[in-house]
Amino acid sequence: MISPLKDGTELSRTTIEEATNVQMDREFTFDVAFEQGGAGQGEPIIPTLTQFADCVAGVLDAFESHFPP
């Protein structure tokens, strides 16, 4: 899901009564993605680059025997 955040976007709001004994641990995770209209089609960068690297490694392995050491 592509949802670029704009400056000042509120991610969460919580109201807690003063007498309430509540401990809250919030974690937000974000992915950096390629632009939606580009070659990456909005896909997350890290997994996509990992796939590219695996593909290139496979091509190099396939041609390894054709190149002397």
C-alpha positions in Angstrom: 0.0 0.0 0.0 1.4 3.3 -1.0 0.5 6.2 1.3 3.1 9.0 1.4 3.0 11.0 4.5 2.8 14.7 4.4 4.5 17.1 6.8 2.3 17.4 9.9 0.3 14.2 9.4 -0.9 12.9 12.7 -0.2 9.2 13.1 -1.8 8.5 16.4 -3.7 10.2 19.1 -4.5 8.8 22.5 -6.4 10.3 25.5 -5.7 8.7 28.9 -7.3 9.7 32.1 -4.8 10.8 34.7 -5.9 8.1 37.3 -5.5 5.3 34.7 -2.4 3.1 35.1 -1.7 2.3 31.5 1.6 1.5 29.8 1.6 1.9 26.1 4.4 0.8 23.8 3.8 1.9 20.2 6.0 0.9 17.3 5.6 2.2 13.8 7.4 0.6 10.9 7.9 2.2 7.6 9.1 1.0 4.2 10.7 3.2 1.6 9.3 2.4 -1.8 10.0 3.2 -5.4 7.7 5.7 -7.0 4.4 4.3 -8.0 4.6 5.2 -11.7 8.2 4.2 -12.1 10.0 1.0 -12.9 9.6 -0.2 -9.3 5.8 0.2 -9.4 5.6 1.3 -5.7 7.3 -1.8 -4.4 9.4 -1.6 -1.2 13.1 -0.8 -2.0 14.9 -3.4 0.1 13.1 -6.6 -1.0 13.1 -5.4 -4.6 16.9 -4.7 -4.6 17.5 -8.1 -2.9 15.5 -9.8 -5.7 17.6 -7.8 -8.3 20.8 -8.9 -6.6 19.7 -12.5 -6.5 18.8 -12.4 -10.2 22.2 -10.8 -11.1 24.0 -13.5 -9.0 22.1 -16.2 -10.9 23.1 -14.7 -14.3 26.7 -14.4 -13.2 26.7 -18.0 -12.0 25.2 -19.2 -15.3 28.0 -17.5 -17.3 30.9 -18.3 -14.9 32.2 -21.2 -16.9 32.5 -19.0 -20.0 35.1 -16.7 -18.3 38.6 -17.8 -17.3 39.6 -17.1 -13.7 
